[in-house]
Amino acid sequence: MPATPQQGVDDVSERTQQNRSAGQDQSTATKSGRRLAAQLAEKQAADAKRKRNAVISSLAALAVAGVLIAVFVTIGGGKDKPANQADATPSASAPAPDAAGAPPAPQLPEGADPALGTKPTVAAGTGELKKLAVTPLIKGTGPAVQKGQTITTNYVGVFFKDGKEFDSSWKAGQPATFPIGVGQVIPGWDQGLVGVTVGSRVQLDIPGELAYGNDEAAAGGRPTGPLRFVVDVLAAQ
């Protein structure tokens, strides 16, 4: 049966309405898709930021750990002394010579005897040395050296029996600086220099047991037997 004009109009209207509904559904789906895409992008950005922060935190922790390890190694290295260091005589390093080719004169404490600017002559001892002997040669006017201080000295060391020189800071032209009274030098120095006033020149007669011992084989090339030192105390702090 052929459609009436009214039925045609109704069919067109119905199709138009269906098309409009389909378009709305498509628009809604598009908007939903965009929102989901935006949410996904935000989530990905947040995840990436968290990962970056985690990496930065890890690197910072590693850097701090590296610094701490370096500090511990430095501190530990300062504490680990060679076994024979406590028995050492301080040694001086050579400074640059002056224009005339001679090492510079030592800097003396204020008010010190000018004789401290000249290397002393040290003679051999006499008799049998059985105990430490401290003999003042020049009396300084500075404060007394205290245990644990770091002192600066010039010195000459000779064998007590024959006066043969085996060591001297004067050869290098540079005073020696070292802690005193804490086992960093031979016992004769630790015991003999504590209490000496700055600006003094003293003679230390040290038996072998307070120096490097009396056994040449065990001394490792260091001077053995009784020794004599003449020491100028230039500073203490």
Phi, psi and omega in degrees: 000127182293146181288145176281163179302323182293320179297323178298317180296318181296321179296317179297317181297319181294318180294323179297316180295321179295319179297318180297318180295320179297320179296319179296317179298320179295319180296317180297317179298321180297315180297318179298320179297320179295318179297318179297320179295319180295317179297320178297319179296319179296318179297317179296320179295318179296318178297318180296321180294318178298320179296318179298316180297321179296318179296317180297317179298319179296317179296320179296319178297319178296320180296316179297317179298320179297318179296315180298318179298317180298319179296315181297320179297319180297314181295316180298321180296327179289335183272333184276093181267149173302151185299330184265006184292327180295341180262012187273151167268134181300142179245150183253145176264148186279129174276173177290135179291160178281186185298333181275356179091000181257146177299149180293152178291147180295149177277119185268151176294157182300130178081007183285155176296129179302341180298338179291349177275359182237137179297131181281157172266127185245123181264168177287158177273178178230152177077192181258126182268116183249341181213162180297134177232127179248117183243114177291131176254321173226129181268117179279158182256005181276184179291156179285142178291134179249151178301133180094348178285161172259124184245156177244128185221156160251145183209158170230133178241131179226161172288133184299323187284323185237355178075012180285127182286135177239346180198151178194134174287340181292334179298320180276341182075022182223120178301157179260138179239133185195157174288149181237144176081011184233019175083016179270348177229179182297152182303326180299326176287313181302318182280325188276338186260341176293126182099346177287138181279147178297137184096002181268155167241123183233153175254126178250115173259114193240120176293159186304324183290344175256006177242249182250013181088183182246358182262110182297324182294326182272348185280344178065038178089356178278159182293135180247170180080187181291141183232158175233129175239142166247120190238130173259121179268110187263334181197156176209133179207000000 
